Amino acid sequence: MQGDLRAAESAFLKVTGLGFVKWGIFFFDYNLDGFDDLFVVNGHVNDQVHKLQTGVTHAQRTLLLLNTGRGVFREVGLESGEAMGRKVVGRGAAYLDLDGDGDLDTVITTNGGPAYLLRNDGGNDNNFVRLTLLRGERAGDGIGARVMLQRKRDKQVKWVKSGSSYLSQSELPLTFGLGRDTTPVTAHIVWPSGRRESISGLKPNHSYTIREGRGAIAAQPGR
């Protein structure tokens, strides 16, 4: 635990989060630069907290922490549109590519209030690859699969997982940000069954469906 606190302090996360009561939280690459950013939905449990603590409110704004790629996160919520500055009694949070443009949009739920859809406009200035994984011969999801996306200069690792946030489930397809890179990439997959396979020649700005043991069975442009 102490090690985790030191890591948070070195990334400036501890200071950024002071005064917020955090619920829904996840990593995702909102600007597709190849570095996972952090999305945090907040809301206090006490609707009278403003009477007890100066500067702390029941409704609280959502935090968006940009990964600079140098081990530091910078809070950019107030720079990211009017909706991000709205104070809500936040609880759940999830992400998905709702409009099929390659970047990830978000949904948040509130305590005693409406749900909000926050559409990501401009996040797809960079390139990406999206992968939908299916296990075996049946159309089962790929939960538990591990994917390492290999590029010339680096690699990224993501898991297909359930229960990605507080009382929330994000989409299962994996989105890898590529920045300005336009060269094809390779996906190295470890399936829950233990099978390992690699699929090369994946083109940027495409969405692929990959079935265990059969490779890429479908592909389409993602913009």
Secondary structure, 3 states (H helix, E strand, C coil): CHHHHHHHHHCCHHHHCCCCCEEEEEEECCCCCCCCEEEEEEECCCCCHHHCCCCCCCEECCEEEEECCCCCEEECHHHCCHHHHCCECEEEEEEECCCCCCCCEEEEEECCCCCEEECCCCHHHCEEEEEEEEECCCCEECCCCEEEEECCCCEEEEECCCCCECCECCCCCEEEEEECCCCCEEEEEECCCCCEEEEEEECCCEEEEEECCCEEEEEEECC
